[in-house]
């Protein structure tokens, strides 16, 4: 049995190596969370790559990591760099063709590789939009989030902290509502404190949605079963229903031979 398990594990590892044999890792680092999410969205929509995840190392530095064919990764990273440069948030970028397995295992980029190898249903577009407003300071974030919720029909999904006092409110809703809400959030953040970055992503890919943080209130939790706190608690008596007398029924039953 042990030998069979070892062969099975070896076969799975070989399958993953075949899928990613001629693949590459691509990374684009930015100085804000909204810029990184916008960069990741562009990379996903530009080429056939998968978003492995994000890495936040503090001081506002965030990195989007993608995986795919070498040509696709190069194209995706090039597009992501252009977006990050346009908004003045680019830090650095990197493409690693055929990375060694040990590199993937040690660095925090391996957790989703198996799922990406088996599931190809992450390319569906959402009908909603994502809005991100990043501030320096928590009061400005709360004020911006409150203004966005009051300005349009949007929902606050979560918030993200990346160090250096930077925090991002993430909202979801229709494209029009998110655009109105983000504008209101920008104005309120500038009034209270410092606005660092904003981003509106219309119709994000489902793969991007799965990598964003979700507040605990959006996750359904099974409610505990409420039992009586005391065994002396009285239980209401059930009303008994009297059955009819069968002898008085109008129908007569005859026995057949």
Secondary structure, DSSP 8 states (H G I E B T S, - for coil): -HHHHHHHHHHHHHHHHHHTTTEEEEEEEESSHHHHHHHHHHHHHHSSEEEEEEEEEETTEEEEEEEEEHHHHHHHHHHHHHHHHHTT-EEEEEEEET--HHHHHHTTT-TTHHHHHH------B-SSEEEEEEEESHHHHHHHHHHHHHHSS-EEEEEEEEETTEEEEEEEE-HHHHHHHHHHHHHHHHHHSEEEEEEEEET-BHHHHHHS---GGGS---------S-TT-------------GGG-SS------
